[in-house]
Amino acid sequence: MKTLLLFFLFISGIFFGQEKTLFKAVSYNNLIELYNEKLGLKNEDLIANIERCKYIVADAKSKQNHQTEIAFNLFLTGLLEASSVADKNTAFLSVYQDANSYSLYNSRNKFVARLDKHQFDEQIEINGNKTETFISNYFYILQE
């Protein structure tokens, strides 16, 4: 019986398993650079980035600007994670590709979402294979 179960698992893996490959890894450094770029900041350290982000979130909350609050809360989460990791080149977001889709994984290598390959390829073609393209899609998915 055990042999039959192992055989079934083996056959299922062959027919239903899809090989995925790492397409893009967005590091904490990439996230910090994007944050600084979007705010027009130069040479600001991580602690100052976190404090500025907290201020933006609090200000947006007081003005009931929910979109800004949500976006910068997500940035804040990433910046706080970045402050606790020793290697800032560690992946904040990993994007794996298979034949039909892209799969997003968070910094803990936990599955977040699957994106249609054709639609995401179009976005990459329009917006470029840049950090912003991947982070904006990731943030959009987390908002849902």
Secondary structure, 3 states (H helix, E strand, C coil): CHHHHHHHHHHHHHHHCCCCEEEEEEEHHHHHHHHHHHHCCCCCCHHHHHHHHHHHHHHHHHCCCHHHHHHHHHHHHHHHHHHHCCCCCCEEEEEEECCCEEEEECCCCCEEEEEEHHHHHHHHHHHCCCHHHHHHHHHHHHHC
